[in-house]
Amino acid sequence: MALELAWYDWVGLLGTMIILAGFFLLQAGRLAGTGLIYQLINLFGAAGILVSLLGKFNLSVFLLEAAWMVVSLYGIARSYKLKQATRGL
């Protein structure tokens, strides 16, 4: 029984690996949870997982990853605003 994966499955697997790598780097103290890189890792990882739903839709996964992207975008916007505020001082 061969495992046949479509392109969107590979994108989803890559998204999963990106999120897990980011979480590992956060736990290892190599990334800051409020840093832009960590937020982008979460954003793109979640987007990859959402793409994987083109093959077989799952409402629970869709809601989780959509929320993950919204929170990541919020974190990016918040970091940008804080950076702008500190420059204005």
PyMOL Python script that loads the backbone (N, CA, C, O; Angstrom):
from pymol import cmd

cmd.read_pdbstr("""\
ATOM      1  N   MET A   1       0.849  -1.180   0.000  1.00  0.00           N
ATOM      2  CA  MET A   1       0.000   0.000   0.000  1.00  0.00           C
ATOM      3  C   MET A   1       0.891   1.239   0.000  1.00  0.00           C
ATOM      4  O   MET A   1       1.518   1.561   1.009  1.00  0.00           O
ATOM      5  N   ALA A   2       0.942   1.920  -1.119  1.00  0.00           N
ATOM      6  CA  ALA A   2       1.787   3.099  -1.272  1.00  0.00           C
ATOM      7  C   ALA A   2       1.031   4.339  -0.795  1.00  0.00           C
ATOM      8  O   ALA A   2      -0.183   4.453  -0.965  1.00  0.00           O
ATOM      9  N   LEU A   3       1.764   5.240  -0.211  1.00  0.00           N
ATOM     10  CA  LEU A   3       1.191   6.502   0.246  1.00  0.00           C
ATOM     11  C   LEU A   3       1.266   7.495  -0.905  1.00  0.00           C
ATOM     12  O   LEU A   3       2.350   7.936  -1.287  1.00  0.00           O
ATOM     13  N   GLU A   4       0.124   7.839  -1.447  1.00  0.00           N
ATOM     14  CA  GLU A   4       0.069   8.774  -2.559  1.00  0.00           C
ATOM     15  C   GLU A   4      -0.451  10.110  -2.047  1.00  0.00           C
ATOM     16  O   GLU A   4      -1.595  10.220  -1.607  1.00  0.00           O
ATOM     17  N   LEU A   5       0.406  11.120  -2.112  1.00  0.00           N
ATOM     18  CA  LEU A   5       0.035  12.434  -1.619  1.00  0.00           C
ATOM     19  C   LEU A   5      -0.061  13.415  -2.779  1.00  0.00           C
ATOM     20  O   LEU A   5       0.787  13.428  -3.671  1.00  0.00           O
ATOM     21  N   ALA A   6      -1.099  14.229  -2.754  1.00  0.00           N
ATOM     22  CA  ALA A   6      -1.265  15.295  -3.738  1.00  0.00           C
ATOM     23  C   ALA A   6      -0.421  16.494  -3.312  1.00  0.00           C
ATOM     24  O   ALA A   6       0.093  16.535  -2.194  1.00  0.00           O
ATOM     25  N   TRP A   7      -0.283  17.463  -4.205  1.00  0.00           N
ATOM     26  CA  TRP A   7       0.545  18.632  -3.914  1.00  0.00           C
ATOM     27  C   TRP A   7       0.071  19.362  -2.657  1.00  0.00           C
ATOM     28  O   TRP A   7       0.886  19.840  -1.868  1.00  0.00           O
ATOM     29  N   TYR A   8      -1.253  19.445  -2.473  1.00  0.00           N
ATOM     30  CA  TYR A   8      -1.774  20.162  -1.295  1.00  0.00           C
ATOM     31  C   TYR A   8      -1.490  19.408   0.004  1.00  0.00           C
ATOM     32  O   TYR A   8      -1.402  20.017   1.071  1.00  0.00           O
ATOM     33  N   ASP A   9      -1.348  18.088  -0.085  1.00  0.00           N
ATOM     34  CA  ASP A   9      -0.940  17.322   1.097  1.00  0.00           C
ATOM     35  C   ASP A   9       0.486  17.678   1.492  1.00  0.00           C
ATOM     36  O   ASP A   9       0.794  17.826   2.674  1.00  0.00           O
ATOM     37  N   TRP A  10       1.358  17.813   0.491  1.00  0.00           N
ATOM     38  CA  TRP A  10       2.756  18.185   0.758  1.00  0.00           C
ATOM     39  C   TRP A  10       2.844  19.585   1.346  1.00  0.00           C
ATOM     40  O   TRP A  10       3.652  19.838   2.240  1.00  0.00           O
ATOM     41  N   VAL A  11       2.016  20.493   0.846  1.00  0.00           N
ATOM     42  CA  VAL A  11       1.985  21.859   1.390  1.00  0.00           C
ATOM     43  C   VAL A  11       1.542  21.823   2.851  1.00  0.00           C
ATOM     44  O   VAL A  11       2.112  22.517   3.693  1.00  0.00           O
ATOM     45  N   GLY A  12       0.529  21.017   3.150  1.00  0.00           N
ATOM     46  CA  GLY A  12       0.059  20.879   4.527  1.00  0.00           C
ATOM     47  C   GLY A  12       1.104  20.274   5.450  1.00  0.00           C
ATOM     48  O   GLY A  12       1.266  20.712   6.589  1.00  0.00           O
ATOM     49  N   LEU A  13       1.808  19.272   4.958  1.00  0.00           N
ATOM     50  CA  LEU A  13       2.888  18.678   5.761  1.00  0.00           C
ATOM     51  C   LEU A  13       3.997  19.694   6.015  1.00  0.00           C
ATOM     52  O   LEU A  13       4.533  19.772   7.121  1.00  0.00           O
ATOM     53  N   LEU A  14       4.336  20.465   4.998  1.00  0.00           N
ATOM     54  CA  LEU A  14       5.351  21.507   5.175  1.00  0.00           C
ATOM     55  C   LEU A  14       4.881  22.540   6.199  1.00  0.00           C
ATOM     56  O   LEU A  14       5.659  22.968   7.053  1.00  0.00           O
ATOM     57  N   GLY A  15       3.614  22.941   6.115  1.00  0.00           N
ATOM     58  CA  GLY A  15       3.059  23.882   7.092  1.00  0.00           C
ATOM     59  C   GLY A  15       3.137  23.340   8.505  1.00  0.00           C
ATOM     60  O   GLY A  15       3.475  24.069   9.437  1.00  0.00           O
ATOM     61  N   THR A  16       2.827  22.066   8.666  1.00  0.00           N
ATOM     62  CA  THR A  16       2.911  21.425   9.984  1.00  0.00           C
ATOM     63  C   THR A  16       4.344  21.436  10.496  1.00  0.00           C
ATOM     64  O   THR A  16       4.591  21.751  11.660  1.00  0.00           O
ATOM     65  N   MET A  17       5.289  21.091   9.624  1.00  0.00           N
ATOM     66  CA  MET A  17       6.703  21.078  10.036  1.00  0.00           C
ATOM     67  C   MET A  17       7.190  22.479  10.392  1.00  0.00           C
ATOM     68  O   MET A  17       7.980  22.647  11.321  1.00  0.00           O
ATOM     69  N   ILE A  18       6.718  23.484   9.656  1.00  0.00           N
ATOM     70  CA  ILE A  18       7.112  24.870   9.943  1.00  0.00           C
ATOM     71  C   ILE A  18       6.615  25.282  11.325  1.00  0.00           C
ATOM     72  O   ILE A  18       7.375  25.849  12.111  1.00  0.00           O
ATOM     73  N   ILE A  19       5.359  25.005  11.626  1.00  0.00           N
ATOM     74  CA  ILE A  19       4.804  25.365  12.934  1.00  0.00           C
ATOM     75  C   ILE A  19       5.531  24.635  14.056  1.00  0.00           C
ATOM     76  O   ILE A  19       5.870  25.237  15.075  1.00  0.00           O
ATOM     77  N   LEU A  20       5.770  23.342  13.871  1.00  0.00           N
ATOM     78  CA  LEU A  20       6.464  22.574  14.908  1.00  0.00           C
ATOM     79  C   LEU A  20       7.897  23.057  15.102  1.00  0.00           C
ATOM     80  O   LEU A  20       8.382  23.115  16.233  1.00  0.00           O
ATOM     81  N   ALA A  21       8.578  23.402  14.017  1.00  0.00           N
ATOM     82  CA  ALA A  21       9.944  23.930  14.128  1.00  0.00           C
ATOM     83  C   ALA A  21       9.940  25.260  14.880  1.00  0.00           C
ATOM     84  O   ALA A  21      10.794  25.500  15.734  1.00  0.00           O
ATOM     85  N   GLY A  22       8.975  26.121  14.559  1.00  0.00           N
ATOM     86  CA  GLY A  22       8.873  27.395  15.260  1.00  0.00           C
ATOM     87  C   GLY A  22       8.604  27.211  16.744  1.00  0.00           C
ATOM     88  O   GLY A  22       9.182  27.909  17.577  1.00  0.00           O
ATOM     89  N   PHE A  23       7.732  26.277  17.072  1.00  0.00           N
ATOM     90  CA  PHE A  23       7.429  26.011  18.478  1.00  0.00           C
ATOM     91  C   PHE A  23       8.652  25.451  19.195  1.00  0.00           C
ATOM     92  O   PHE A  23       8.926  25.820  20.337  1.00  0.00           O
ATOM     93  N   PHE A  24       9.386  24.567  18.533  1.00  0.00           N
ATOM     94  CA  PHE A  24      10.612  24.039  19.125  1.00  0.00           C
ATOM     95  C   PHE A  24      11.622  25.163  19.365  1.00  0.00           C
ATOM     96  O   PHE A  24      12.225  25.239  20.435  1.00  0.00           O
ATOM     97  N   LEU A  25      11.807  26.034  18.373  1.00  0.00           N
ATOM     98  CA  LEU A  25      12.757  27.137  18.525  1.00  0.00           C
ATOM     99  C   LEU A  25      12.332  28.089  19.640  1.00  0.00           C
ATOM    100  O   LEU A  25      13.179  28.640  20.343  1.00  0.00           O
ATOM    101  N   LEU A  26      11.027  28.283  19.802  1.00  0.00           N
ATOM    102  CA  LEU A  26      10.525  29.106  20.906  1.00  0.00           C
ATOM    103  C   LEU A  26      10.865  28.456  22.242  1.00  0.00           C
ATOM    104  O   LEU A  26      11.377  29.119  23.144  1.00  0.00           O
ATOM    105  N   GLN A  27      10.585  27.164  22.372  1.00  0.00           N
ATOM    106  CA  GLN A  27      10.839  26.450  23.622  1.00  0.00           C
ATOM    107  C   GLN A  27      12.333  26.354  23.922  1.00  0.00           C
ATOM    108  O   GLN A  27      12.735  26.323  25.086  1.00  0.00           O
ATOM    109  N   ALA A  28      13.148  26.308  22.881  1.00  0.00           N
ATOM    110  CA  ALA A  28      14.600  26.225  23.054  1.00  0.00           C
ATOM    111  C   ALA A  28      15.217  27.598  23.345  1.00  0.00           C
ATOM    112  O   ALA A  28      16.422  27.704  23.571  1.00  0.00           O
ATOM    113  N   GLY A  29      14.397  28.638  23.339  1.00  0.00           N
ATOM    114  CA  GLY A  29      14.898  29.973  23.625  1.00  0.00           C
ATOM    115  C   GLY A  29      15.604  30.620  22.451  1.00  0.00           C
ATOM    116  O   GLY A  29      16.325  31.602  22.631  1.00  0.00           O
ATOM    117  N   ARG A  30      15.412  30.091  21.257  1.00  0.00           N
ATOM    118  CA  ARG A  30      16.066  30.629  20.063  1.00  0.00           C
ATOM    119  C   ARG A  30      15.233  31.685  19.352  1.00  0.00           C
ATOM    120  O   ARG A  30      15.750  32.440  18.528  1.00  0.00           O
ATOM    121  N   LEU A  31      13.942  31.738  19.670  1.00  0.00           N
ATOM    122  CA  LEU A  31      13.041  32.744  19.107  1.00  0.00           C
ATOM    123  C   LEU A  31      12.238  33.369  20.235  1.00  0.00           C
ATOM    124  O   LEU A  31      11.960  32.729  21.249  1.00  0.00           O
ATOM    125  N   ALA A  32      11.870  34.630  20.042  1.00  0.00           N
ATOM    126  CA  ALA A  32      10.988  35.313  20.988  1.00  0.00           C
ATOM    127  C   ALA A  32       9.547  35.139  20.514  1.00  0.00           C
ATOM    128  O   ALA A  32       9.265  35.258  19.322  1.00  0.00           O
ATOM    129  N   GLY A  33       8.652  34.863  21.429  1.00  0.00           N
ATOM    130  CA  GLY A  33       7.254  34.660  21.086  1.00  0.00           C
ATOM    131  C   GLY A  33       6.587  35.889  20.499  1.00  0.00           C
ATOM    132  O   GLY A  33       5.578  35.772  19.803  1.00  0.00           O
ATOM    133  N   THR A  34       7.132  37.057  20.765  1.00  0.00           N
ATOM    134  CA  THR A  34       6.562  38.287  20.219  1.00  0.00           C
ATOM    135  C   THR A  34       7.339  38.783  19.003  1.00  0.00           C
ATOM    136  O   THR A  34       7.027  39.842  18.457  1.00  0.00           O
ATOM    137  N   GLY A  35       8.335  38.037  18.584  1.00  0.00           N
ATOM    138  CA  GLY A  35       9.153  38.459  17.454  1.00  0.00           C
ATOM    139  C   GLY A  35       8.468  38.239  16.112  1.00  0.00           C
ATOM    140  O   GLY A  35       7.600  37.377  15.975  1.00  0.00           O
ATOM    141  N   LEU A  36       8.869  39.025  15.135  1.00  0.00           N
ATOM    142  CA  LEU A  36       8.292  38.949  13.801  1.00  0.00           C
ATOM    143  C   LEU A  36       8.522  37.578  13.163  1.00  0.00           C
ATOM    144  O   LEU A  36       7.615  37.036  12.532  1.00  0.00           O
ATOM    145  N   ILE A  37       9.703  37.020  13.314  1.00  0.00           N
ATOM    146  CA  ILE A  37      10.003  35.722  12.701  1.00  0.00           C
ATOM    147  C   ILE A  37       9.056  34.648  13.223  1.00  0.00           C
ATOM    148  O   ILE A  37       8.515  33.869  12.439  1.00  0.00           O
ATOM    149  N   TYR A  38       8.853  34.599  14.516  1.00  0.00           N
ATOM    150  CA  TYR A  38       7.950  33.598  15.096  1.00  0.00           C
ATOM    151  C   TYR A  38       6.523  33.777  14.582  1.00  0.00           C
ATOM    152  O   TYR A  38       5.840  32.800  14.275  1.00  0.00           O
ATOM    153  N   GLN A  39       6.081  35.023  14.491  1.00  0.00           N
ATOM    154  CA  GLN A  39       4.729  35.296  14.001  1.00  0.00           C
ATOM    155  C   GLN A  39       4.584  34.880  12.539  1.00  0.00           C
ATOM    156  O   GLN A  39       3.556  34.325  12.149  1.00  0.00           O
ATOM    157  N   LEU A  40       5.607  35.146  11.732  1.00  0.00           N
ATOM    158  CA  LEU A  40       5.561  34.757  10.320  1.00  0.00           C
ATOM    159  C   LEU A  40       5.587  33.238  10.163  1.00  0.00           C
ATOM    160  O   LEU A  40       4.900  32.687   9.302  1.00  0.00           O
ATOM    161  N   ILE A  41       6.373  32.568  10.988  1.00  0.00           N
ATOM    162  CA  ILE A  41       6.400  31.097  10.966  1.00  0.00           C
ATOM    163  C   ILE A  41       4.994  30.555  11.215  1.00  0.00           C
ATOM    164  O   ILE A  41       4.536  29.664  10.500  1.00  0.00           O
ATOM    165  N   ASN A  42       4.318  31.084  12.215  1.00  0.00           N
ATOM    166  CA  ASN A  42       2.960  30.643  12.521  1.00  0.00           C
ATOM    167  C   ASN A  42       1.984  30.972  11.398  1.00  0.00           C
ATOM    168  O   ASN A  42       1.125  30.161  11.052  1.00  0.00           O
ATOM    169  N   LEU A  43       2.121  32.161  10.835  1.00  0.00           N
ATOM    170  CA  LEU A  43       1.228  32.582   9.760  1.00  0.00           C
ATOM    171  C   LEU A  43       1.357  31.676   8.545  1.00  0.00           C
ATOM    172  O   LEU A  43       0.358  31.172   8.033  1.00  0.00           O
ATOM    173  N   PHE A  44       2.593  31.466   8.080  1.00  0.00           N
ATOM    174  CA  PHE A  44       2.797  30.665   6.878  1.00  0.00           C
ATOM    175  C   PHE A  44       2.548  29.177   7.123  1.00  0.00           C
ATOM    176  O   PHE A  44       2.078  28.469   6.233  1.00  0.00           O
ATOM    177  N   GLY A  45       2.858  28.711   8.313  1.00  0.00           N
ATOM    178  CA  GLY A  45       2.572  27.324   8.645  1.00  0.00           C
ATOM    179  C   GLY A  45       1.076  27.050   8.630  1.00  0.00           C
ATOM    180  O   GLY A  45       0.624  26.052   8.068  1.00  0.00           O
ATOM    181  N   ALA A  46       0.318  27.933   9.245  1.00  0.00           N
ATOM    182  CA  ALA A  46      -1.145  27.774   9.272  1.00  0.00           C
ATOM    183  C   ALA A  46      -1.724  27.873   7.863  1.00  0.00           C
ATOM    184  O   ALA A  46      -2.656  27.147   7.517  1.00  0.00           O
ATOM    185  N   ALA A  47      -1.172  28.773   7.054  1.00  0.00           N
ATOM    186  CA  ALA A  47      -1.646  28.894   5.673  1.00  0.00           C
ATOM    187  C   ALA A  47      -1.412  27.592   4.909  1.00  0.00           C
ATOM    188  O   ALA A  47      -2.266  27.161   4.134  1.00  0.00           O
ATOM    189  N   GLY A  48      -0.259  26.972   5.127  1.00  0.00           N
ATOM    190  CA  GLY A  48       0.027  25.700   4.472  1.00  0.00           C
ATOM    191  C   GLY A  48      -0.958  24.619   4.866  1.00  0.00           C
ATOM    192  O   GLY A  48      -1.403  23.833   4.030  1.00  0.00           O
ATOM    193  N   ILE A  49      -1.293  24.587   6.139  1.00  0.00           N
ATOM    194  CA  ILE A  49      -2.268  23.592   6.600  1.00  0.00           C
ATOM    195  C   ILE A  49      -3.640  23.879   5.997  1.00  0.00           C
ATOM    196  O   ILE A  49      -4.363  22.948   5.639  1.00  0.00           O
ATOM    197  N   LEU A  50      -4.005  25.143   5.882  1.00  0.00           N
ATOM    198  CA  LEU A  50      -5.285  25.477   5.248  1.00  0.00           C
ATOM    199  C   LEU A  50      -5.320  25.024   3.791  1.00  0.00           C
ATOM    200  O   LEU A  50      -6.348  24.544   3.314  1.00  0.00           O
ATOM    201  N   VAL A  51      -4.201  25.175   3.085  1.00  0.00           N
ATOM    202  CA  VAL A  51      -4.133  24.723   1.693  1.00  0.00           C
ATOM    203  C   VAL A  51      -4.390  23.218   1.616  1.00  0.00           C
ATOM    204  O   VAL A  51      -5.021  22.742   0.672  1.00  0.00           O
ATOM    205  N   SER A  52      -3.907  22.479   2.595  1.00  0.00           N
ATOM    206  CA  SER A  52      -4.092  21.028   2.581  1.00  0.00           C
ATOM    207  C   SER A  52      -5.562  20.632   2.647  1.00  0.00           C
ATOM    208  O   SER A  52      -5.922  19.514   2.277  1.00  0.00           O
ATOM    209  N   LEU A  53      -6.409  21.539   3.117  1.00  0.00           N
ATOM    210  CA  LEU A  53      -7.835  21.237   3.219  1.00  0.00           C
ATOM    211  C   LEU A  53      -8.528  21.236   1.860  1.00  0.00           C
ATOM    212  O   LEU A  53      -9.706  20.890   1.768  1.00  0.00           O
ATOM    213  N   LEU A  54      -7.812  21.616   0.811  1.00  0.00           N
ATOM    214  CA  LEU A  54      -8.377  21.520  -0.537  1.00  0.00           C
ATOM    215  C   LEU A  54      -8.676  20.065  -0.891  1.00  0.00           C
ATOM    216  O   LEU A  54      -9.595  19.779  -1.658  1.00  0.00           O
ATOM    217  N   GLY A  55      -7.894  19.156  -0.327  1.00  0.00           N
ATOM    218  CA  GLY A  55      -8.091  17.741  -0.608  1.00  0.00           C
ATOM    219  C   GLY A  55      -9.281  17.163   0.117  1.00  0.00           C
ATOM    220  O   GLY A  55     -10.125  16.506  -0.492  1.00  0.00           O
ATOM    221  N   LYS A  56      -9.357  17.399   1.397  1.00  0.00           N
ATOM    222  CA  LYS A  56     -10.490  16.914   2.196  1.00  0.00           C
ATOM    223  C   LYS A  56     -10.739  17.945   3.286  1.00  0.00           C
ATOM    224  O   LYS A  56      -9.906  18.141   4.170  1.00  0.00           O
ATOM    225  N   PHE A  57     -11.883  18.596   3.217  1.00  0.00           N
ATOM    226  CA  PHE A  57     -12.199  19.668   4.158  1.00  0.00           C
ATOM    227  C   PHE A  57     -12.496  19.102   5.537  1.00  0.00           C
ATOM    228  O   PHE A  57     -13.150  18.069   5.681  1.00  0.00           O
ATOM    229  N   ASN A  58     -11.997  19.806   6.546  1.00  0.00           N
ATOM    230  CA  ASN A  58     -12.246  19.449   7.941  1.00  0.00           C
ATOM    231  C   ASN A  58     -12.532  20.756   8.666  1.00  0.00           C
ATOM    232  O   ASN A  58     -11.642  21.594   8.813  1.00  0.00           O
ATOM    233  N   LEU A  59     -13.760  20.931   9.116  1.00  0.00           N
ATOM    234  CA  LEU A  59     -14.177  22.195   9.728  1.00  0.00           C
ATOM    235  C   LEU A  59     -13.351  22.536  10.967  1.00  0.00           C
ATOM    236  O   LEU A  59     -12.971  23.692  11.155  1.00  0.00           O
ATOM    237  N   SER A  60     -13.074  21.559  11.802  1.00  0.00           N
ATOM    238  CA  SER A  60     -12.298  21.814  13.022  1.00  0.00           C
ATOM    239  C   SER A  60     -10.908  22.338  12.693  1.00  0.00           C
ATOM    240  O   SER A  60     -10.446  23.303  13.302  1.00  0.00           O
ATOM    241  N   VAL A  61     -10.247  21.713  11.742  1.00  0.00           N
ATOM    242  CA  VAL A  61      -8.903  22.150  11.350  1.00  0.00           C
ATOM    243  C   VAL A  61      -8.976  23.527  10.698  1.00  0.00           C
ATOM    244  O   VAL A  61      -8.124  24.380  10.943  1.00  0.00           O
ATOM    245  N   PHE A  62      -9.993  23.741   9.870  1.00  0.00           N
ATOM    246  CA  PHE A  62     -10.147  25.047   9.233  1.00  0.00           C
ATOM    247  C   PHE A  62     -10.279  26.157  10.278  1.00  0.00           C
ATOM    248  O   PHE A  62      -9.595  27.177  10.192  1.00  0.00           O
ATOM    249  N   LEU A  63     -11.151  25.960  11.255  1.00  0.00           N
ATOM    250  CA  LEU A  63     -11.352  26.983  12.291  1.00  0.00           C
ATOM    251  C   LEU A  63     -10.090  27.212  13.109  1.00  0.00           C
ATOM    252  O   LEU A  63      -9.748  28.353  13.417  1.00  0.00           O
ATOM    253  N   LEU A  64      -9.400  26.140  13.460  1.00  0.00           N
ATOM    254  CA  LEU A  64      -8.165  26.261  14.237  1.00  0.00           C
ATOM    255  C   LEU A  64      -7.102  27.039  13.465  1.00  0.00           C
ATOM    256  O   LEU A  64      -6.495  27.964  14.006  1.00  0.00           O
ATOM    257  N   GLU A  65      -6.875  26.674  12.220  1.00  0.00           N
ATOM    258  CA  GLU A  65      -5.816  27.316  11.445  1.00  0.00           C
ATOM    259  C   GLU A  65      -6.180  28.736  11.035  1.00  0.00           C
ATOM    260  O   GLU A  65      -5.308  29.601  10.964  1.00  0.00           O
ATOM    261  N   ALA A  66      -7.457  28.984  10.766  1.00  0.00           N
ATOM    262  CA  ALA A  66      -7.889  30.352  10.468  1.00  0.00           C
ATOM    263  C   ALA A  66      -7.673  31.240  11.690  1.00  0.00           C
ATOM    264  O   ALA A  66      -7.193  32.366  11.561  1.00  0.00           O
ATOM    265  N   ALA A  67      -8.023  30.739  12.874  1.00  0.00           N
ATOM    266  CA  ALA A  67      -7.787  31.497  14.108  1.00  0.00           C
ATOM    267  C   ALA A  67      -6.296  31.697  14.335  1.00  0.00           C
ATOM    268  O   ALA A  67      -5.870  32.768  14.768  1.00  0.00           O
ATOM    269  N   TRP A  68      -5.500  30.671  14.045  1.00  0.00           N
ATOM    270  CA  TRP A  68      -4.048  30.752  14.204  1.00  0.00           C
ATOM    271  C   TRP A  68      -3.495  31.876  13.327  1.00  0.00           C
ATOM    272  O   TRP A  68      -2.617  32.627  13.751  1.00  0.00           O
ATOM    273  N   MET A  69      -4.017  31.985  12.100  1.00  0.00           N
ATOM    274  CA  MET A  69      -3.562  33.042  11.193  1.00  0.00           C
ATOM    275  C   MET A  69      -3.992  34.421  11.692  1.00  0.00           C
ATOM    276  O   MET A  69      -3.219  35.376  11.622  1.00  0.00           O
ATOM    277  N   VAL A  70      -5.218  34.527  12.193  1.00  0.00           N
ATOM    278  CA  VAL A  70      -5.709  35.813  12.701  1.00  0.00           C
ATOM    279  C   VAL A  70      -4.860  36.266  13.888  1.00  0.00           C
ATOM    280  O   VAL A  70      -4.477  37.433  13.969  1.00  0.00           O
ATOM    281  N   VAL A  71      -4.568  35.360  14.795  1.00  0.00           N
ATOM    282  CA  VAL A  71      -3.749  35.703  15.958  1.00  0.00           C
ATOM    283  C   VAL A  71      -2.326  36.084  15.515  1.00  0.00           C
ATOM    284  O   VAL A  71      -1.735  37.015  16.062  1.00  0.00           O
ATOM    285  N   SER A  72      -1.795  35.384  14.549  1.00  0.00           N
ATOM    286  CA  SER A  72      -0.464  35.715  14.037  1.00  0.00           C
ATOM    287  C   SER A  72      -0.460  37.103  13.399  1.00  0.00           C
ATOM    288  O   SER A  72       0.468  37.883  13.611  1.00  0.00           O
ATOM    289  N   LEU A  73      -1.486  37.408  12.625  1.00  0.00           N
ATOM    290  CA  LEU A  73      -1.586  38.740  12.016  1.00  0.00           C
ATOM    291  C   LEU A  73      -1.725  39.822  13.087  1.00  0.00           C
ATOM    292  O   LEU A  73      -1.145  40.901  12.963  1.00  0.00           O
ATOM    293  N   TYR A  74      -2.490  39.531  14.131  1.00  0.00           N
ATOM    294  CA  TYR A  74      -2.612  40.459  15.252  1.00  0.00           C
ATOM    295  C   TYR A  74      -1.240  40.687  15.895  1.00  0.00           C
ATOM    296  O   TYR A  74      -0.872  41.824  16.190  1.00  0.00           O
ATOM    297  N   GLY A  75      -0.489  39.610  16.110  1.00  0.00           N
ATOM    298  CA  GLY A  75       0.841  39.735  16.702  1.00  0.00           C
ATOM    299  C   GLY A  75       1.783  40.557  15.840  1.00  0.00           C
ATOM    300  O   GLY A  75       2.570  41.352  16.355  1.00  0.00           O
ATOM    301  N   ILE A  76       1.703  40.367  14.530  1.00  0.00           N
ATOM    302  CA  ILE A  76       2.542  41.145  13.608  1.00  0.00           C
ATOM    303  C   ILE A  76       2.164  42.622  13.685  1.00  0.00           C
ATOM    304  O   ILE A  76       3.038  43.483  13.776  1.00  0.00           O
ATOM    305  N   ALA A  77       0.867  42.915  13.647  1.00  0.00           N
ATOM    306  CA  ALA A  77       0.405  44.310  13.727  1.00  0.00           C
ATOM    307  C   ALA A  77       0.794  44.938  15.064  1.00  0.00           C
ATOM    308  O   ALA A  77       1.223  46.090  15.110  1.00  0.00           O
ATOM    309  N   ARG A  78       0.646  44.193  16.130  1.00  0.00           N
ATOM    310  CA  ARG A  78       0.994  44.704  17.465  1.00  0.00           C
ATOM    311  C   ARG A  78       2.486  45.004  17.559  1.00  0.00           C
ATOM    312  O   ARG A  78       2.881  46.048  18.080  1.00  0.00           O
ATOM    313  N   SER A  79       3.299  44.106  17.065  1.00  0.00           N
ATOM    314  CA  SER A  79       4.748  44.322  17.084  1.00  0.00           C
ATOM    315  C   SER A  79       5.133  45.542  16.264  1.00  0.00           C
ATOM    316  O   SER A  79       5.999  46.320  16.664  1.00  0.00           O
ATOM    317  N   TYR A  80       4.491  45.706  15.126  1.00  0.00           N
ATOM    318  CA  TYR A  80       4.766  46.856  14.265  1.00  0.00           C
ATOM    319  C   TYR A  80       4.391  48.160  14.968  1.00  0.00           C
ATOM    320  O   TYR A  80       5.144  49.133  14.934  1.00  0.00           O
ATOM    321  N   LYS A  81       3.212  48.168  15.609  1.00  0.00           N
ATOM    322  CA  LYS A  81       2.765  49.379  16.317  1.00  0.00           C
ATOM    323  C   LYS A  81       3.702  49.706  17.487  1.00  0.00           C
ATOM    324  O   LYS A  81       4.030  50.872  17.706  1.00  0.00           O
ATOM    325  N   LEU A  82       4.129  48.696  18.230  1.00  0.00           N
ATOM    326  CA  LEU A  82       5.052  48.927  19.345  1.00  0.00           C
ATOM    327  C   LEU A  82       6.396  49.452  18.850  1.00  0.00           C
ATOM    328  O   LEU A  82       7.004  50.317  19.480  1.00  0.00           O
ATOM    329  N   LYS A  83       6.850  48.924  17.726  1.00  0.00           N
ATOM    330  CA  LYS A  83       8.118  49.381  17.169  1.00  0.00           C
ATOM    331  C   LYS A  83       8.008  50.839  16.721  1.00  0.00           C
ATOM    332  O   LYS A  83       8.927  51.632  16.929  1.00  0.00           O
ATOM    333  N   GLN A  84       6.868  51.186  16.098  1.00  0.00           N
ATOM    334  CA  GLN A  84       6.644  52.570  15.673  1.00  0.00           C
ATOM    335  C   GLN A  84       6.561  53.505  16.878  1.00  0.00           C
ATOM    336  O   GLN A  84       7.070  54.625  16.831  1.00  0.00           O
ATOM    337  N   ALA A  85       5.924  53.053  17.949  1.00  0.00           N
ATOM    338  CA  ALA A  85       5.774  53.885  19.138  1.00  0.00           C
ATOM    339  C   ALA A  85       7.122  54.138  19.805  1.00  0.00           C
ATOM    340  O   ALA A  85       7.366  55.238  20.300  1.00  0.00           O
ATOM    341  N   THR A  86       7.996  53.141  19.827  1.00  0.00           N
ATOM    342  CA  THR A  86       9.307  53.325  20.453  1.00  0.00           C
ATOM    343  C   THR A  86      10.207  54.211  19.590  1.00  0.00           C
ATOM    344  O   THR A  86      11.094  54.884  20.115  1.00  0.00           O
ATOM    345  N   ARG A  87       9.994  54.218  18.305  1.00  0.00           N
ATOM    346  CA  ARG A  87      10.778  55.097  17.427  1.00  0.00           C
ATOM    347  C   ARG A  87      10.378  56.559  17.615  1.00  0.00           C
ATOM    348  O   ARG A  87      11.188  57.468  17.435  1.00  0.00           O
ATOM    349  N   GLY A  88       9.103  56.766  17.983  1.00  0.00           N
ATOM    350  CA  GLY A  88       8.600  58.118  18.158  1.00  0.00           C
ATOM    351  C   GLY A  88       9.036  58.771  19.457  1.00  0.00           C
ATOM    352  O   GLY A  88       8.845  59.972  19.648  1.00  0.00           O
ATOM    353  N   LEU A  89       9.627  57.977  20.362  1.00  0.00           N
ATOM    354  CA  LEU A  89      10.019  58.534  21.667  1.00  0.00           C
ATOM    355  C   LEU A  89      11.256  59.376  21.573  1.00  0.00           C
ATOM    356  O   LEU A  89      11.714  59.915  22.580  1.00  0.00           O
TER     357      LEU A  89
END
""", "prot")
cmd.dss("prot")
cmd.show_as("cartoon", "prot")
cmd.util.cbc("prot")
cmd.orient("prot")
